[in-house]
Amino acid sequence: MKEFRSLDAMDLTENWFQSYYKETPLLTAGNKNSLNTMTIGWGLCGIMWSKPVALVAVRQERYTHEFMEKNDYFTVSFFDSDYQAELLLCGTKSGRDIDKIKESGLHPIYHDDYTYFAEARLVLICKKIYKTNFLEEGFVDTDIIEKRYPDYSFHSEYYGEIIQVLSK
């Protein structure tokens, strides 16, 4: 397995449209003692407050939401297409019901404040800097509510400063 090398976030040339939409990365919050991971298909990367930032959205009823609330760091791990079965499991099963990491066969790399996966091709290590909740009155295009939130179970948004990028 290839080793990771550290990159400066400002040197990334990633196509974030393709990376989030086609790869469904893993969002992970927590450490060896307690963590959860889930696939995400929605996310952004860019500059906010003069910092490189990753933005992720988590529905409030998701198990991962609890870990995002409790932890100061999160990671976003992107994988090659060889890992679709593992990612599907992490996106369709709840960590409340099964040990997703054990069942997926992925190999976590634990640090004191965060976790990522040895199989990832690219990892964004993020420190939370802002959180907000989607609210009904914030939607200018109310068709989005009908289409994406018919039960009004909105997402929380987490902005994380990208403090380290690991790449293979």
N, C-alpha and C positions, 0 to 999 in steps of 0.2 A: 504494500500500500504506500502510495506517495506521501511524503511529508508535507506539512503546511509551511508556507513562508508568509511572513507578515508584509502587508502592503499599506501604503498610505491611502486612505479613502479617496482623496482627491486625485489619485492616479488611476482609479477604476474606469474602465471603458465599457462596462456591462450595459447591455440593453435591458433595462428594468422592465419594459413592457413584456418582452419575451420571458425574462427570468421569473417574474411573478405569475404570468398567465400560463405558461407552458410547463414550468417546473414544479409548481405548487410546493414552495419551500416549507421547511419545518420551523415553526416558532416555538422556542423553548424558554421556559422561565423556571428558575430554581437551581438547586445544586444536588450533590450526591444524597443528601439527607431527605430531600423532598422536591420533586419536580414534576412537570407535565409538559408534553409536547403535542402539537397539532399542526396539520397542514394549513397553509393560508394561500389564498389565491388573490387576495387584495393587499396591496401595499404600495408604498412610495419610497423613493430615495431622492434626496436633494439637499439643498442648503436652506437652513432655517436658523435665524439668530446668529448668522455668520459661522455656523457649525455644520459639518456633514451629518445628516440625520436620516434615520429610517423611521417610517411611520407604519404601524401595524394596527389592524382593527380586530377586536375580539368581541363576540357577542357575550353579553353579561351572564347568560346561563351556561356558558361553556366552562368546563372544569379548569381550563388553562387561565380563565379570567381571574380565578382565585390566586393563582401563582403570579400573574402579572401585577395584581394588587399588592401582594406581600413582598415582592422582590424588587430591588433597585436596578437589576440588570436583566436583559433578555438577549437571546441570540436568534438570528435568522440564518438557517443553513440551507444552501442550494445544492442539489444533487444532479448527477448525470441521469440520463433516461433509464439506466439499468436498475434504478431503485424505485420504479413506479409501484410495485407490489407493496413494498415497505411503506411508502408514502400513503398509499391508499388505505392501508390498515390504520396508520396514525391519523388519518382524516375521517375515518368512518366509525372508529371505536372510541369509547370514552375511557380516559384514565381512571374514572371512578369504578369502572367495571373490570378492566384488565390491566396488566402491566404491559403497556404498549412497547416499551423499549425491549423488554425480554421477548415478547411475541414477534416483534419486527426483526429481531436479530441484528439491529444496528448497535454500534459500539460507541457508547457515550464517552466523552472526554470531560471529566469533571474539574472545575476550578472552584475556589471558595464561593464565588458569587454567581457563577453561570455554568452552563453545560452546552456542549455542541457535539457533533458526531464525526467520528473518524472517517466515515465514508463520504462526507460532504466534499464538494469541489470548491466551495466558497462559503465563508462564514462571516457574518457581520456581528460583532460583539458590541452591544449597545447599552448605554446607561440611560435610564429613563430621565427625561427632563421636563415632560409635560404630559398631562392626561386630560381628556375631555370626553364627554358622552354625547352621542348624537341625540338630538331632540327633534320632535315632530315639527316644531315651529321653525327650525333651522333649514328645512328643505324648501328650496325655491321651486324645484321640479318635484311636485308631489306625486308624479307617476312613479318615482323611485320607491315611495312608501308602498304603493299598491303592489309593485312588482317584487320588491326585495324585503319588505317588512309588513306583510299583511297581518301579522299578529303583534305588530309594534314591539318586537324584541330587537331593540337597536344595539349597535356596537358601541364599545368604548374605543377611543383612539389613543394610542400611546406613541409619543415621539421619543425616540432614543438617539442620543448622540452616538455616532459610530466611533467608538474609542479604539477599535482595532479591526482590521480586516485580515482574514487568513485565507490563503489561496493555495491551490495545488498546481 
